[in-house]
Amino acid sequence: MQEHADAVVIGAGLAGLSAAAYLAKAGRRVVVLEHHSVPGGYAHEFKRRGYRFDVALHALDGAGPGGWLHPILDDLGVLDTVPLNRLDPLYALRVPDFEMAVPADLNEYRNQLVAMFPAEQGGIDSLIGAMRDVARDVGTYSRDRAAGVKVPQMEMPQRYPAMATAFMSSWADFMAAHVSDRQLQAVFSVLWGYLGLPPSQLSAGLYAMAWTSYHVNGGYYPIGGSQAISRAIERTILDHGGEVRYRQTVTKIEVADGRAVGVETDRGLRISADLVVSNAGPGVVVEMVGREHFPDEYLQRVDADRPAVSNLVVYLGLNRDVAEMGWTHHEFFLSEDYDLDADYEAMLAGDFDRAGMVIADYTRSDPGCAPEGGSVLQLLTLAPWDYANVWGTGGCLDGYRRNPDYRRIKAEAGERLLVRAEKLLPGLRDAIEVMEVATPLTNYRYSLQPGGSIYGREQTVTNMLHRHSPKTPISNLLLTGAWISGGGMSSAMGSGRTVASIAASL
Ligand SMILES: Cc1cc2nc3c(=O)[nH]c(=O)nc-3n(C[C@H](O)[C@H](O)[C@H](O)COP(=O)(O)OP(=O)(O)OC[C@H]3O[C@@H](n4cnc5c(N)ncnc54)[C@H](O)[C@@H]3O)c2cc1C
């Protein structure tokens, strides 16, 4: 007999898990079907020879007391079992000959900036104020929506003026209205890598929200890594009668009479359901359902989507504590250029000697990740999917990991990041016990995100102004995750809550 669930959730990324946990807590019998063998999507880890590597997370925003994510983490059962480490300094940066450690306290940071750029004092204050206004408006907007207040589109600029202005502007234009010093602009923009587009293309509304979330409420790292968060949410699902099944890749969403009626996986598992929620993005969902079930207008929007950028990561397990080598930063942004748009272009061209990179030392934020006296480092740059003819594969992913061209190109690219890191950390290479390199293809393999995207679709001004709705033309088929809410782990969990509340009103 075919199985039945009240709700099937496709994908156990943080968004899918969170949606499932909320639905299960609301009394629905939920089954989550996940392609990989562990929960979390990008929020997972791997282990090698006593070193534990977080695949993705550097810093979680909104997580601390007073932060917007805090009540969600509470709902999801994360706060009961996962201690959160407040990161201070928040991060350090070099752009390119100017270096500073950024204190977690915003006033302290503001004072340091004013001391360094006295001529820009007014602009520093007005820019920080403008970003905080955006965050405040977004908070009001979210509370209004939750209370069922629907403000007509025409009245949005009156009711949420800072939000409306910022979401119609690029970060470059928004910032230029306040500060003009190139160095200072680069300092303010350093978190652009967390959003995947350079200042001229990036939505100012999104950037202001992310910046204030990190700088006002703090950046946090979960002890035990992002996998600890994923496991905690999985526990909540199980405790409320739900199930999470692994190595089940959904290949088909069945539709009858305009409603989703169930799903089918690559292993032949079929489950009928009253509700289907997908953590896979709209483009993938359209193919799983069949294009004939969607109106042209919807297909045109979905077809126009471009995945956000992917990344290249070098994971290092070291037999030395890098603090003893003089390296004390848990998160260090390195940019070779004040012009961050040029930096982005270099990345797109595969110039990994020049593209901005991040060096993250997890030993500072989560000391248990390395054996005694050792360290775990991550070297990361954004990276395009199509670099070197799709990383030497020509786009053929069958058995790509054994393809000698792929192996060579991947090793060479990783080496370029290592050479740059070594200049900052002399002796780094001699301390390496474990080294793994991940490419956009690795991202795809584990997440099935088109293009190995790490933030869903590109977070441009237009895309953030006109987001995809969690609702689809099929009323009981809903979407959650980065393609809907924007990238980032906090967003993913927020998106899970949103979709569950929509489901409650169906
Ligand atoms: C290296 C790296 C560093 C990052 N750093 C940070 C950071 O510091 N802070 C931050 O907030 N964010 C960071 N991010 C971004 C963040 O990880 C993602 O934006 C976020 O986790 C996306 O969550 P999601 O649930 O939308 O999707 P995903 O995590 O991609 O999850 C999607 C899930 O759905 C599953 N799935 C897809 N299709 C199917 C199918 N057909 N059948 C079954 N299962 C399916 C996938 O296997 C996957 O588990 C980083 C990402 C990377 C890669």
The ligand as an SDF file (V2000), in Angstrom:
LIG
                    3D

 53 58  0  0  0  0  0  0  0  0999 V2000
   31.1720   27.5210    1.7020 C   0  0  0  0  0  0  0  0  0  0  0  0
   29.9190   28.2330    2.1330 C   0  0  0  0  0  0  0  0  0  0  0  0
   29.9820   29.2080    3.1250 C   0  0  0  0  0  0  0  0  0  0  0  0
   28.8140   29.8360    3.5900 C   0  0  0  0  0  0  0  0  0  0  0  0
   28.9060   30.7000    4.6540 N   0  0  0  0  0  0  0  0  0  0  0  0
   27.7540   31.1570    5.2310 C   0  0  0  0  0  0  0  0  0  0  0  0
   27.8020   31.9060    6.4410 C   0  0  0  0  0  0  0  0  0  0  0  0
   28.8610   32.1530    7.0240 O   0  0  0  0  0  0  0  0  0  0  0  0
   26.6240   32.3610    6.9650 N   0  0  0  0  0  0  0  0  0  0  0  0
   25.4160   32.0810    6.3830 C   0  0  0  0  0  0  0  0  0  0  0  0
   24.3720   32.4730    6.9330 O   0  0  0  0  0  0  0  0  0  0  0  0
   25.3480   31.3960    5.2120 N   0  0  0  0  0  0  0  0  0  0  0  0
   26.4800   30.9130    4.6360 C   0  0  0  0  0  0  0  0  0  0  0  0
   26.4260   30.1910    3.4640 N   0  0  0  0  0  0  0  0  0  0  0  0
   25.1330   30.1310    2.7100 C   0  0  0  0  0  0  0  0  0  0  0  0
   24.1440   29.1580    3.3340 C   0  0  0  0  0  0  0  0  0  0  0  0
   24.8070   27.9690    3.6730 O   0  0  0  0  0  0  0  0  0  0  0  0
   22.9890   28.8530    2.3780 C   0  0  0  0  0  0  0  0  0  0  0  0
   22.5030   30.0270    1.7550 O   0  0  0  0  0  0  0  0  0  0  0  0
   21.8280   28.1860    3.1180 C   0  0  0  0  0  0  0  0  0  0  0  0
   22.3130   27.1650    3.9730 O   0  0  0  0  0  0  0  0  0  0  0  0
   20.8220   27.6400    2.1170 C   0  0  0  0  0  0  0  0  0  0  0  0
   19.8790   26.8570    2.8000 O   0  0  0  0  0  0  0  0  0  0  0  0
   18.6950   26.1430    2.0230 P   0  0  0  0  0  0  0  0  0  0  0  0
   17.9690   25.3270    3.0360 O   0  0  0  0  0  0  0  0  0  0  0  0
   17.9290   27.1280    1.2470 O   0  0  0  0  0  0  0  0  0  0  0  0
   19.3830   25.1870    0.9210 O   0  0  0  0  0  0  0  0  0  0  0  0
   20.4790   24.0010    1.0020 P   0  0  0  0  0  0  0  0  0  0  0  0
   21.3500   24.1220    2.1910 O   0  0  0  0  0  0  0  0  0  0  0  0
   21.1430   23.9670   -0.3150 O   0  0  0  0  0  0  0  0  0  0  0  0
   19.5890   22.7180    1.1680 O   0  0  0  0  0  0  0  0  0  0  0  0
   18.8400   22.1610    0.1200 C   0  0  0  0  0  0  0  0  0  0  0  0
   18.6180   20.7000    0.4830 C   0  0  0  0  0  0  0  0  0  0  0  0
   17.6620   20.1250   -0.3720 O   0  0  0  0  0  0  0  0  0  0  0  0
   18.1420   18.8630   -0.7990 C   0  0  0  0  0  0  0  0  0  0  0  0
   17.5250   18.5880   -2.1010 N   0  0  0  0  0  0  0  0  0  0  0  0
   17.5460   19.3730   -3.2140 C   0  0  0  0  0  0  0  0  0  0  0  0
   16.8680   18.7750   -4.2010 N   0  0  0  0  0  0  0  0  0  0  0  0
   16.3810   17.6190   -3.6980 C   0  0  0  0  0  0  0  0  0  0  0  0
   15.6020   16.5680   -4.2310 C   0  0  0  0  0  0  0  0  0  0  0  0
   15.1680   16.5770   -5.5110 N   0  0  0  0  0  0  0  0  0  0  0  0
   15.3000   15.5100   -3.4360 N   0  0  0  0  0  0  0  0  0  0  0  0
   15.7290   15.4670   -2.1480 C   0  0  0  0  0  0  0  0  0  0  0  0
   16.4940   16.4290   -1.5930 N   0  0  0  0  0  0  0  0  0  0  0  0
   16.8120   17.4910   -2.3660 C   0  0  0  0  0  0  0  0  0  0  0  0
   19.6340   19.0300   -0.8690 C   0  0  0  0  0  0  0  0  0  0  0  0
   20.3040   17.7890   -0.8280 O   0  0  0  0  0  0  0  0  0  0  0  0
   19.8920   19.8870    0.3530 C   0  0  0  0  0  0  0  0  0  0  0  0
   20.0600   19.1090    1.5180 O   0  0  0  0  0  0  0  0  0  0  0  0
   27.5720   29.5360    2.9820 C   0  0  0  0  0  0  0  0  0  0  0  0
   27.4980   28.5750    1.9720 C   0  0  0  0  0  0  0  0  0  0  0  0
   28.6530   27.9140    1.5470 C   0  0  0  0  0  0  0  0  0  0  0  0
   28.5470   26.8400    0.5090 C   0  0  0  0  0  0  0  0  0  0  0  0
  1  2  1  0
  2  3  1  0
  2 52  2  0
  3  4  2  0
  4  5  1  0
  4 50  1  0
  5  6  2  0
  6  7  1  0
  6 13  1  0
  7  8  2  0
  7  9  1  0
  9 10  1  0
 10 11  2  0
 10 12  1  0
 12 13  2  0
 13 14  1  0
 14 15  1  0
 14 50  1  0
 15 16  1  0
 16 17  1  0
 16 18  1  0
 18 19  1  0
 18 20  1  0
 20 21  1  0
 20 22  1  0
 22 23  1  0
 23 24  1  0
 24 25  2  0
 24 26  1  0
 24 27  1  0
 27 28  1  0
 28 29  2  0
 28 30  1  0
 28 31  1  0
 31 32  1  0
 32 33  1  0
 33 34  1  0
 33 48  1  0
 34 35  1  0
 35 36  1  0
 35 46  1  0
 36 37  1  0
 36 45  1  0
 37 38  2  0
 38 39  1  0
 39 40  1  0
 39 45  2  0
 40 41  1  0
 40 42  2  0
 42 43  1  0
 43 44  2  0
 44 45  1  0
 46 47  1  0
 46 48  1  0
 48 49  1  0
 50 51  2  0
 51 52  1  0
 52 53  1  0
M  END
$$$$
